[in-house]
């Protein structure tokens, strides 16, 4: 599949995801925010998989909207530079989720199905790392 990262770059991207997860979790721990909130919101971006009920093209677009770093980084900036502390907690949790997904090999999706991502196929036909 064209557009799929392989070899050392794939490993680097997965390690990068692990580092984002760790950095976001450490930053969250310094907030003195509720770990219950973290636990509840950690899996919330996966609710966007429901977009696949409308088909693979819509599903990929909806899933990708919730699994790119742009929105969580905007929330983190909002929380740092304005008096909106929950924005920081939500942004860090969201970034941690995306990092976790990337570390596991779940990348941004292509329109041909949930199993097709920029980090390769996921599921039964998954290639070895």
MMTF fields as JSON, N, C-alpha, C and O atoms, coordinates in Angstrom:
{
  "mmtfVersion": "1.0.0",
  "mmtfProducer": "UNKNOWN",
  "numBonds": 515,
  "numAtoms": 516,
  "numGroups": 129,
  "numChains": 1,
  "numModels": 1,
  "chainsPerModel": [1],
  "groupsPerChain": [129],
  "chainIdList": ["A"],
  "bondAtomList": [4, 2, 8, 6, 12, 10, 16, 14, 20, 18, 24, 22, 28, 26, 32, 30, 36, 34, 40, 38, 44, 42, 48, 46, 52, 50, 56, 54, 60, 58, 64, 62, 68, 66, 72, 70, 76, 74, 80, 78, 84, 82, 88, 86, 92, 90, 96, 94, 100, 98, 104, 102, 108, 106, 112, 110, 116, 114, 120, 118, 124, 122, 128, 126, 132, 130, 136, 134, 140, 138, 144, 142, 148, 146, 152, 150, 156, 154, 160, 158, 164, 162, 168, 166, 172, 170, 176, 174, 180, 178, 184, 182, 188, 186, 192, 190, 196, 194, 200, 198, 204, 202, 208, 206, 212, 210, 216, 214, 220, 218, 224, 222, 228, 226, 232, 230, 236, 234, 240, 238, 244, 242, 248, 246, 252, 250, 256, 254, 260, 258, 264, 262, 268, 266, 272, 270, 276, 274, 280, 278, 284, 282, 288, 286, 292, 290, 296, 294, 300, 298, 304, 302, 308, 306, 312, 310, 316, 314, 320, 318, 324, 322, 328, 326, 332, 330, 336, 334, 340, 338, 344, 342, 348, 346, 352, 350, 356, 354, 360, 358, 364, 362, 368, 366, 372, 370, 376, 374, 380, 378, 384, 382, 388, 386, 392, 390, 396, 394, 400, 398, 404, 402, 408, 406, 412, 410, 416, 414, 420, 418, 424, 422, 428, 426, 432, 430, 436, 434, 440, 438, 444, 442, 448, 446, 452, 450, 456, 454, 460, 458, 464, 462, 468, 466, 472, 470, 476, 474, 480, 478, 484, 482, 488, 486, 492, 490, 496, 494, 500, 498, 504, 502, 508, 506, 512, 510],
  "bondOrderList": [1, 1, 1, 1, 1, 1, 1, 1, 1, 1, 1, 1, 1, 1, 1, 1, 1, 1, 1, 1, 1, 1, 1, 1, 1, 1, 1, 1, 1, 1, 1, 1, 1, 1, 1, 1, 1, 1, 1, 1, 1, 1, 1, 1, 1, 1, 1, 1, 1, 1, 1, 1, 1, 1, 1, 1, 1, 1, 1, 1, 1, 1, 1, 1, 1, 1, 1, 1, 1, 1, 1, 1, 1, 1, 1, 1, 1, 1, 1, 1, 1, 1, 1, 1, 1, 1, 1, 1, 1, 1, 1, 1, 1, 1, 1, 1, 1, 1, 1, 1, 1, 1, 1, 1, 1, 1, 1, 1, 1, 1, 1, 1, 1, 1, 1, 1, 1, 1, 1, 1, 1, 1, 1, 1, 1, 1, 1, 1],
  "groupList": [{"groupName": "UNK", "atomNameList": ["N", "CA", "C", "O"], "elementList": ["N", "C", "C", "O"], "formalChargeList": [0, 0, 0, 0], "bondAtomList": [1, 0, 2, 1, 3, 2], "bondOrderList": [1, 1, 2], "singleLetterCode": "X", "chemCompType": "L-PEPTIDE LINKING"}],
  "groupTypeList": [0, 0, 0, 0, 0, 0, 0, 0, 0, 0, 0, 0, 0, 0, 0, 0, 0, 0, 0, 0, 0, 0, 0, 0, 0, 0, 0, 0, 0, 0, 0, 0, 0, 0, 0, 0, 0, 0, 0, 0, 0, 0, 0, 0, 0, 0, 0, 0, 0, 0, 0, 0, 0, 0, 0, 0, 0, 0, 0, 0, 0, 0, 0, 0, 0, 0, 0, 0, 0, 0, 0, 0, 0, 0, 0, 0, 0, 0, 0, 0, 0, 0, 0, 0, 0, 0, 0, 0, 0, 0, 0, 0, 0, 0, 0, 0, 0, 0, 0, 0, 0, 0, 0, 0, 0, 0, 0, 0, 0, 0, 0, 0, 0, 0, 0, 0, 0, 0, 0, 0, 0, 0, 0, 0, 0, 0, 0, 0, 0],
  "groupIdList": [1, 2, 3, 4, 5, 6, 7, 8, 9, 10, 11, 12, 13, 14, 15, 16, 17, 18, 19, 20, 21, 22, 23, 24, 25, 26, 27, 28, 29, 30, 31, 32, 33, 34, 35, 36, 37, 38, 39, 40, 41, 42, 43, 44, 45, 46, 47, 48, 49, 50, 51, 52, 53, 54, 55, 56, 57, 58, 59, 60, 61, 62, 63, 64, 65, 66, 67, 68, 69, 70, 71, 72, 73, 74, 75, 76, 77, 78, 79, 80, 81, 82, 83, 84, 85, 86, 87, 88, 89, 90, 91, 92, 93, 94, 95, 96, 97, 98, 99, 100, 101, 102, 103, 104, 105, 106, 107, 108, 109, 110, 111, 112, 113, 114, 115, 116, 117, 118, 119, 120, 121, 122, 123, 124, 125, 126, 127, 128, 129],
  "secStructList": [7, 6, 6, 7, 7, 7, 2, 2, 2, 2, 2, 2, 2, 2, 2, 2, 2, 2, 2, 2, 2, 2, 2, 2, 2, 2, 2, 2, 2, 6, 6, 6, 7, 7, 2, 2, 2, 2, 2, 2, 2, 2, 6, 4, 4, 4, 4, 4, 4, 4, 4, 4, 4, 4, 7, 2, 2, 2, 2, 2, 2, 2, 2, 2, 2, 2, 1, 1, 2, 2, 2, 2, 2, 2, 2, 2, 2, 2, 2, 2, 2, 1, 1, 7, 2, 2, 2, 2, 2, 2, 2, 2, 2, 2, 2, 2, 2, 2, 2, 2, 2, 2, 2, 2, 6, 7, 7, 7, 3, 3, 6, 6, 3, 3, 3, 3, 3, 6, 6, 3, 3, 7, 1, 6, 6, 7, 7, 7, 7],
  "xCoordList": [0.851, 0.0, 0.895, 1.816, 0.623, 1.385, 1.075, -0.044, 2.063, 1.845, 1.97, 1.58, 2.499, 2.657, 4.116, 5.015, 4.337, 5.683, 6.145, 5.385, 7.375, 7.931, 9.327, 9.887, 9.878, 11.263, 11.543, 10.707, 12.743, 13.178, 12.27, 11.993, 11.792, 10.893, 9.612, 9.099, 9.107, 7.913, 8.222, 7.429, 9.347, 9.766, 9.934, 9.526, 10.528, 10.721, 9.378, 9.206, 8.424, 7.097, 6.379, 5.682, 6.549, 5.923, 6.592, 5.909, 7.918, 8.623, 8.24, 8.111, 8.059, 7.605, 6.237, 6.009, 5.346, 4.042, 4.183, 3.482, 5.086, 5.329, 5.852, 5.46, 6.732, 7.257, 6.176, 6.153, 5.291, 4.176, 3.285, 2.882, 2.973, 2.176, 2.84, 2.183, 4.123, 4.839, 4.885, 4.626, 5.213, 5.303, 3.95, 3.865, 2.897, 1.558, 1.124, 0.515, 1.425, 1.048, 1.823, 1.255, 3.1, 3.91, 3.404, 3.269, 3.125, 2.598, 1.241, 0.96, 0.408, -0.906, -0.741, -1.475, 0.207, 0.436, 0.803, 0.485, 1.461, 1.86, 0.702, 0.826, -0.417, -1.57, -2.373, -3.102, -2.252, -3.11, -4.571, -5.487, -4.768, -6.111, -6.533, -5.715, -7.787, -8.355, -7.883, -7.978, -7.378, -7.013, -8.257, -8.199, -9.377, -10.65, -10.975, -11.397, -10.781, -11.017, -10.104, -10.545, -8.852, -7.896, -8.381, -8.392, -8.779, -9.215, -10.454, -10.555, -11.385, -12.629, -12.37, -12.871, -11.583, -11.353, -10.308, -10.238, -9.505, -8.423, -8.949, -8.338, -10.057, -10.597, -11.655, -12.161, -11.992, -13.041, -12.777, -13.725, -11.543, -11.347, -11.736, -12.042, -11.729, -12.113, -13.612, -14.054, -14.395, -15.819, -16.022, -17.069, -15.018, -15.106, -15.033, -15.225, -14.76, -14.826, -16.252, -16.473, -17.221, -18.624, -18.839, -19.823, -17.942, -18.038, -18.034, -18.543, -17.461, -17.435, -18.824, -19.011, -19.793, -21.175, -21.709, -22.649, -21.118, -21.512, -20.667, -20.813, -19.8, -18.956, -17.489, -17.157, -16.597, -15.162, -14.607, -13.697, -15.126, -14.61, -14.946, -14.071, -16.199, -16.62, -15.941, -15.476, -15.888, -15.274, -13.825, -13.398, -13.055, -11.646, -11.513, -10.658, -12.358, -12.286, -12.619, -11.939, -13.649, -14.07, -13.023, -12.657, -12.547, -11.529, -10.265, -9.704, -9.816, -8.596, -8.745, -7.781, -9.946, -10.176, -9.917, -9.491, -10.175, -9.962, -8.598, -8.253, -7.821, -6.547, -5.357, -4.377, -5.444, -4.278, -4.004, -4.91, -2.783, -2.38, -2.853, -2.686, -3.421, -3.798, -4.754, -4.492, -5.853, -6.853, -6.32, -6.463, -5.714, -5.183, -4.105, -4.033, -3.264, -2.245, -2.884, -2.401, -3.958, -4.681, -5.276, -5.242, -5.819, -6.365, -5.262, -5.462, -4.118, -2.994, -2.568, -2.348, -2.455, -2.087, -3.15, -2.814, -4.418, -5.501, -5.385, -5.551, -5.1, -4.965, -3.745, -3.772, -2.67, -1.441, -1.556, -1.117, -2.14, -2.118, -3.399, -3.463, -4.407, -5.651, -6.078, -5.565, -6.991, -7.46, -8.542, -9.639, -8.206, -9.127, -8.39, -7.931, -8.274, -7.441, -7.919, -7.101, -9.205, -9.682, -9.252, -9.123, -9.029, -8.553, -7.189, -6.931, -6.326, -5.006, -5.127, -4.474, -5.956, -6.141, -6.713, -6.261, -7.699, -8.312, -7.315, -7.21, -6.586, -5.596, -4.49, -4.086, -3.999, -2.955, -3.474, -2.774, -4.692, -5.28, -5.463, -5.17, -5.948, -6.175, -4.855, -4.773, -3.827, -2.508, -1.947, -1.329, -2.156, -1.703, -2.372, -1.73, -3.66, -4.391, -3.799, -3.558, -3.57, -3.024, -1.635, -1.317, -0.809, 0.514, 0.434, 1.211, -0.514, -0.73, -1.098, -0.539, -2.044, -2.443, -1.266, -1.066, -0.483, 0.662, 1.687, 2.263, 1.915, 2.876, 2.427, 3.254, 1.111, 0.583, 0.505, 0.202, 0.78, 0.747, -0.535, -0.729, -1.426, -2.665, -2.419, -2.264, -2.384, -2.1, -3.342, -4.464, -3.129, -4.228, -4.763, -4.002, -6.063, -6.725, -6.836, -6.928, -6.824, -7.127, -8.582, -9.172, -9.161, -10.59, -10.981, -12.171, -10.025, -10.4, -10.734, -11.0, -10.727, -11.155, -10.369, -9.277, -10.934, -10.328, -8.938, -8.079, -8.71, -7.427, -6.282, -5.129, -6.574, -5.529, -5.108, -5.895, -3.859, -3.373, -1.985, -1.338, -1.544, -0.219, 0.908, 2.05, 0.588, 1.595, 1.469, 2.103, 0.651, 0.481, -0.869, -1.711, -1.058, -2.312, -2.399, -1.404, -3.59, -3.839, -4.901, -5.734, -4.867, -5.824, -5.138, -3.931, -5.906, -5.395, -4.27, -3.332, -4.344, -3.311, -2.148, -1.372, -2.031, -1.013, 0.393, 0.704, 1.217, 2.606, 3.432, 3.08, 4.514, 5.353, 6.024, 6.267, 6.32, 6.962, 8.341, 9.094],
  "yCoordList": [-1.178, 0.0, 1.238, 1.345, 2.153, 3.398, 4.265, 4.248, 5.02, 5.923, 5.272, 5.866, 4.079, 3.373, 3.424, 3.142, 3.783, 3.865, 2.461, 1.696, 2.125, 0.812, 0.974, 2.07, -0.12, -0.149, 0.746, 0.908, 1.326, 2.165, 3.377, 3.703, 4.061, 5.192, 4.782, 5.54, 3.593, 3.109, 2.907, 3.285, 2.325, 2.127, 3.473, 3.628, 4.429, 5.756, 6.415, 7.018, 6.306, 6.889, 6.224, 6.891, 4.918, 4.214, 4.613, 4.791, 4.755, 5.221, 6.658, 7.016, 7.476, 8.844, 8.858, 9.657, 7.985, 7.874, 7.506, 8.052, 6.582, 6.184, 7.36, 7.543, 8.149, 9.333, 10.388, 11.036, 10.566, 11.507, 11.025, 11.822, 9.745, 9.182, 9.455, 9.922, 9.171, 9.364, 10.833, 11.168, 11.711, 13.142, 13.704, 14.489, 13.307, 13.802, 13.289, 14.032, 12.042, 11.482, 12.151, 12.436, 12.398, 13.074, 14.498, 14.949, 15.204, 16.569, 16.563, 17.432, 15.586, 15.479, 15.251, 15.83, 14.421, 14.125, 15.384, 15.49, 16.329, 17.57, 18.562, 19.57, 18.274, 19.189, 19.101, 20.033, 18.027, 17.768, 17.645, 18.029, 17.105, 16.871, 15.443, 14.622, 15.172, 13.863, 12.778, 12.928, 11.69, 10.548, 9.838, 9.123, 10.031, 9.493, 10.175, 9.52, 11.487, 12.225, 11.695, 11.492, 11.476, 10.934, 9.578, 9.331, 8.703, 7.353, 7.389, 6.64, 8.251, 8.333, 8.916, 8.402, 9.99, 10.669, 9.979, 10.25, 9.099, 8.47, 7.719, 7.774, 7.026, 6.247, 6.997, 6.481, 8.21, 8.978, 9.185, 9.104, 9.449, 9.623, 8.396, 8.526, 7.218, 6.025, 5.975, 5.172, 6.818, 6.904, 7.382, 7.141, 8.059, 8.546, 7.424, 7.67, 6.192, 5.042, 4.84, 4.179, 5.406, 5.3, 5.896, 5.571, 6.753, 7.31, 6.239, 6.459, 5.074, 3.979, 3.413, 2.673, 3.744, 3.33, 3.997, 3.494, 5.121, 5.832, 5.425, 5.997, 4.459, 3.988, 4.287, 5.095, 3.63, 3.767, 5.163, 5.607, 5.862, 7.188, 8.177, 8.906, 8.202, 9.075, 8.632, 9.461, 7.327, 6.79, 7.208, 7.613, 7.116, 7.508, 8.995, 9.391, 9.822, 11.27, 11.61, 12.429, 10.993, 11.272, 10.753, 11.448, 9.535, 8.951, 9.806, 10.102, 10.204, 11.004, 12.367, 12.896, 12.935, 14.223, 14.132, 15.104, 12.972, 12.777, 12.192, 12.061, 11.841, 11.174, 11.879, 11.234, 13.187, 13.981, 14.932, 15.26, 15.369, 16.131, 17.59, 18.264, 18.089, 19.495, 19.966, 20.97, 19.259, 19.695, 19.577, 20.527, 18.454, 18.409, 19.455, 19.999, 19.748, 20.784, 22.154, 22.973, 22.414, 23.681, 23.772, 24.836, 22.671, 22.659, 22.859, 23.569, 22.244, 22.415, 23.885, 24.452, 24.49, 25.909, 26.773, 27.708, 26.47, 27.207, 27.096, 28.084, 25.894, 25.683, 26.341, 26.736, 26.465, 27.084, 28.608, 29.271, 29.149, 30.607, 31.332, 32.559, 30.595, 31.228, 30.569, 29.508, 31.175, 30.569, 29.502, 29.579, 28.508, 27.403, 26.105, 25.404, 25.781, 24.645, 23.295, 22.411, 23.128, 21.835, 21.6, 20.453, 22.675, 22.523, 21.835, 20.987, 22.188, 21.571, 20.084, 19.247, 19.767, 18.36, 17.538, 16.421, 18.083, 17.363, 17.217, 16.142, 18.275, 18.209, 17.201, 16.46, 17.174, 16.205, 14.773, 13.88, 14.558, 13.219, 12.782, 11.64, 13.69, 13.401, 13.099, 12.147, 13.893, 13.644, 12.303, 11.581, 11.966, 10.675, 9.528, 8.531, 9.679, 8.635, 8.444, 7.317, 9.545, 9.445, 8.814, 7.965, 9.221, 8.621, 7.124, 6.344, 6.728, 5.312, 4.547, 3.486, 5.097, 4.447, 4.3, 3.236, 5.367, 5.312, 4.286, 3.563, 4.218, 3.242, 1.815, 0.925, 1.601, 0.268, -0.014, -1.135, 1.01, 0.817, 1.238, 0.968, 1.899, 2.399, 3.802, 4.747, 3.929, 5.215, 5.883, 5.43, 6.963, 7.653, 6.744, 6.023, 6.78, 5.814, 6.302, 7.498, 5.334, 5.573, 5.203, 4.464, 5.712, 5.547, 4.141, 3.867, 3.24, 1.9, 0.949, -0.227, 1.422, 0.59, 0.874, 1.442, 0.476, 0.757, 0.151, 0.715, -0.973, -1.657, -1.021, -1.401, -0.055, 0.593, 1.905, 2.848, 1.956, 3.178, 3.523, 2.725, 4.727, 5.161, 4.357, 4.408, 3.624, 2.768, 1.318, 0.427, 1.081, -0.253, -0.853, -0.228, -2.081, -2.799, -3.206, -3.593, -3.11, -3.646, -4.716, -4.685, -5.644, -6.743, -8.027, -8.185, -8.938, -10.276, -10.269, -11.058, -9.389, -9.371, -8.46, -8.067, -8.133, -7.193, -7.723, -8.889, -6.835, -7.19, -7.042, -6.233, -7.796, -7.626, -6.257, -5.676, -5.748, -4.45, -4.572, -3.597],
  "zCoordList": [0.0, 0.0, 0.0, 0.809, -0.896, -0.96, 0.25, 0.764, 0.7, 1.819, 3.181, 4.186, 3.234, 4.498, 4.917, 4.124, 6.162, 6.707, 7.088, 7.683, 6.752, 7.089, 7.664, 7.667, 8.146, 8.605, 9.799, 10.688, 9.801, 10.918, 11.146, 12.3, 10.09, 10.347, 11.091, 11.914, 10.799, 11.501, 12.985, 13.847, 13.269, 14.662, 15.373, 16.524, 14.689, 15.282, 15.579, 16.638, 14.653, 14.882, 16.054, 16.819, 16.193, 17.326, 18.642, 19.651, 18.644, 19.845, 20.174, 21.345, 19.15, 19.35, 20.048, 20.956, 19.625, 20.278, 21.745, 22.598, 22.039, 23.431, 24.251, 25.404, 23.658, 24.357, 24.579, 25.625, 23.618, 23.798, 24.934, 25.782, 24.964, 26.049, 27.398, 28.329, 27.506, 28.773, 29.174, 30.329, 28.231, 28.544, 28.958, 29.903, 28.258, 28.595, 29.964, 30.734, 30.277, 31.579, 32.718, 33.772, 32.51, 33.532, 33.738, 34.876, 32.653, 32.77, 33.473, 34.298, 33.145, 33.787, 35.292, 36.094, 35.667, 37.086, 37.865, 39.05, 37.221, 37.885, 38.028, 38.724, 37.37, 37.41, 38.697, 39.038, 39.392, 40.542, 40.101, 40.828, 38.906, 38.373, 38.717, 39.132, 38.543, 38.877, 37.908, 36.69, 38.472, 37.627, 37.115, 36.115, 37.793, 37.275, 35.958, 35.005, 35.897, 34.657, 33.551, 32.42, 33.876, 32.901, 32.393, 31.187, 33.312, 32.931, 32.049, 31.078, 32.386, 31.613, 30.222, 29.222, 30.17, 28.895, 28.014, 26.816, 28.592, 27.835, 26.619, 25.552, 26.758, 25.639, 24.839, 23.843, 25.266, 24.58, 23.085, 22.305, 22.646, 21.199, 20.373, 19.187, 20.976, 20.231, 19.945, 19.124, 20.606, 20.284, 18.852, 18.251, 18.311, 16.937, 15.913, 14.722, 16.349, 15.451, 14.961, 13.947, 15.675, 15.261, 13.876, 13.211, 13.437, 12.091, 11.014, 9.915, 11.323, 10.36, 10.095, 9.129, 10.927, 10.669, 9.401, 8.785, 9.012, 7.798, 6.595, 5.515, 6.77, 5.681, 5.933, 6.8, 5.168, 5.42, 5.136, 5.836, 4.135, 3.815, 4.935, 5.402, 5.36, 6.458, 7.749, 8.531, 7.966, 9.18, 9.317, 10.398, 8.229, 8.27, 8.58, 9.372, 7.955, 8.188, 9.639, 10.256, 10.176, 11.558, 12.543, 13.491, 12.315, 13.181, 13.176, 14.232, 11.974, 11.861, 12.531, 13.082, 12.486, 13.144, 14.647, 15.271, 15.215, 16.649, 16.977, 18.152, 15.969, 16.211, 15.56, 15.189, 15.425, 15.044, 16.196, 16.963, 16.32, 17.503, 17.513, 18.529, 16.452, 16.369, 17.449, 18.11, 17.638, 18.628, 20.058, 20.828, 20.444, 21.812, 22.07, 23.172, 21.078, 21.27, 21.427, 22.209, 20.699, 20.87, 22.27, 22.888, 22.775, 24.134, 25.175, 26.161, 24.963, 25.881, 25.906, 26.976, 24.739, 24.677, 25.358, 26.084, 25.131, 25.78, 27.297, 28.012, 27.783, 29.218, 29.829, 30.994, 29.055, 29.552, 29.55, 30.49, 28.502, 28.325, 28.738, 28.665, 29.166, 29.624, 30.935, 31.291, 31.636, 32.892, 32.656, 33.209, 31.822, 31.54, 31.872, 30.97, 33.169, 33.567, 33.029, 32.772, 32.86, 32.349, 30.904, 30.475, 30.155, 28.782, 28.771, 27.917, 29.703, 29.789, 30.124, 29.502, 31.1, 31.489, 30.339, 30.087, 29.649, 28.527, 27.385, 26.795, 27.066, 25.995, 26.265, 25.369, 27.5, 27.853, 27.775, 27.298, 28.238, 28.173, 26.731, 26.376, 25.907, 24.49, 23.791, 23.015, 24.054, 23.463, 23.937, 23.154, 25.208, 25.733, 24.982, 24.654, 24.716, 23.983, 22.582, 22.151, 21.886, 20.53, 20.569, 19.736, 21.525, 21.669, 21.933, 21.381, 22.785, 23.089, 21.818, 21.537, 21.052, 19.807, 18.857, 18.271, 18.704, 17.789, 18.265, 17.452, 19.562, 20.102, 19.804, 19.606, 19.774, 19.465, 17.968, 17.558, 17.148, 15.707, 15.039, 13.854, 15.775, 15.187, 14.662, 15.435, 13.357, 12.751, 12.205, 12.434, 11.481, 10.809, 9.715, 9.07, 9.51, 8.633, 7.189, 6.915, 6.286, 4.88, 4.646, 5.434, 3.568, 3.291, 2.865, 2.71, 2.671, 2.231, 3.38, 3.134, 4.616, 5.737, 7.002, 6.958, 8.121, 9.416, 9.547, 10.224, 8.918, 9.046, 8.295, 8.495, 7.428, 6.627, 7.269, 7.356, 7.718, 8.353, 7.834, 7.155, 8.169, 7.711, 8.352, 7.896, 9.399, 10.037, 9.576, 10.142, 8.548, 7.996, 8.322, 8.968, 7.864, 8.114, 9.585, 10.197, 10.13, 11.464, 11.345, 10.439, 12.25, 12.193, 11.789, 11.975, 11.24, 10.91, 9.896, 10.012, 8.899, 7.863, 8.216, 7.345, 9.468, 9.943, 9.667, 9.912, 9.154, 8.904, 10.18, 11.039, 10.327, 11.525, 11.522, 10.465, 12.723, 12.864, 12.336, 12.345]
}
